Amino acid sequence: MCLAVPGRVLGVEERDGTRMATVDFGGVVKDVCLEYLPDLQVGEYTIVHVGFALQRLDEESARRTLELFENLGMLQEEFGDPWEQAAQADGNGPAAGEVLR
């Protein structure tokens, strides 16, 4: 499943002529394209789908939605466990889906 997830803009920069933002999704930080919202500013909240900021969102709505997604396990499903991903990238963790015993 691919969700449109709310996040808070931490930083904005231009990369190769494209305006990009660093966005925090409740602890998971990703790079996001701002082509659809070129005037989005640091500290604002946005709805992001497949790496594109699509719409501004007020802070309260963003927090409620992130909390709901987290309670339903949807953030884990969308982003995975960042610690597990880092361990796998280093070759120190279990393979995806591997059960630890």
Sequence and secondary structure as in RCSB ss.txt:
>XXXX:A:sequence
MCLAVPGRVLGVEERDGTRMATVDFGGVVKDVCLEYLPDLQVGEYTIVHVGFALQRLDEESARRTLELFENLGML
QEEFGDPWEQAAQADGNGPAAGEVLR
>XXXX:A:secstr
    EEEEEEEEEEETTEEEEEEEETTEEEEEE TT TT  TT EEEEETTEEEEEE HHHHHHHHHHHHHTTHH
HHHH  HHHHHHHHHT S  TT    
